[in-house]
Amino acid sequence: MDWIRLTKSGKDLTGLKGRLIEVTEEELKKHNKKDDCWICIRGFVYNVSPYMEYHPGGEDELMRAAGLDGTELFDQVHRWVNYESMLKECLVGRMAVKPAVLKGKLWHL
């Protein structure tokens, strides 16, 4: 219940004052500390620092995906959890689309 109360408190849980950003891999990698921890799940990036003390598995489990795409790890442990709803106030934005070169032409994946 404390986590729910915090998400409804109006506090800025993203650290971005309500704006969503496009996150590059390089930017994601920078946020890999307990007090500045971003995790990507299915293309969406969340600032999970405010959630650290509420995570049932403890902060060590969250830190395993700090600054990384944690989708596979998340699915191994609890695919059934509705993270979109639980972390919606922590949404930083989407991962940036990487351009790819195919047969000499630039394409966006």
N, C-alpha and C positions, 0 to 999 in steps of 0.2 A: 504494500500500500504506500510506503514512503516514496517509491519510484514514481508511482502514478501521481502522487501529490506534487512531486518535483516537476513532472512534465506539465502539469496544469498550473504551475506557479507563475508562468509568464517570464521566467528567467531565460536568457539566451544560452541554450545548451549546445549550440553549434560553434559559438565564438565568432560568428560572421554577421551578427546583427540582422538576422532574418533573410539574408540574400543567399541564393543558391549559386554555386559555381561549378564550372567544368574542371575536373581534377585530372591532372596528368599523373602518370606513374611516378615521375620524379617528385611531384608535389606530395603524393600519397606517402612515399618513402620517408619524407621529412618528419612525418607525424607518427613517431614510433616510441614515444615515452608515455609513462603512466598519466602525466598531467597534460599531455598533448597526443592523444591516441586516436588516429583515424583508421577505420577498417572498411574495406570494400566487400559488399555482399551482393552478388548478382548485378554488378554494374553500378550500384548505388553506394555512395561513400557516407559513412556516419562518424561523427565525433563521439566515441564511446567513453571518453574520459569521465563525464558526469555519471555514467552507468557503472563504473568500476566497483564501487562499494556495494552495489545492489546485485551484481551478477552472482547467481547461485554457485557457479563453479569457481568463483574467486577471480581476482585480477590476473593471476598468472595465466589462466586459460585465455582471457581476452588478449593478453600481451603476446601470445603465440601468433596472433594475426596482426599485430600492430604495424601499421604502415604497409600492409599487404592486402592482396585479395584473399579474404578469409572464407570464400564460398565453400570450398571443398572441406575445410576443417569444420565449418558450421554444419554442413550437411552430414558429416560423420557423427557429430555429437547430438544434434537436435534439429533435424530437418523440419519437424512438425511445428516448431515455434514460429509464431507470427511476428517476426522481427520488424516488418514494415510498420505495424501498428505500435509496437512497443518502443521503437526508436525513431518514430516520425519527427519528434521535436529535436532530434540530433542529426537530421539529414543535412549534410554539407552540400551534396550535389551528385552529379553523375560522372562516371569516368569518361575521360575524353576519348573520342574515337581515334584509333591509330590509322594513319594513312598507310597504304600498302602499294608496292610497285609490282604490277603484273605485266609481263611482256613489254616492259618499257613504258607503260602508262601508269599514271598515278590514280589510284582508286581509294575510296574511303570505305572501310569495312563497317 
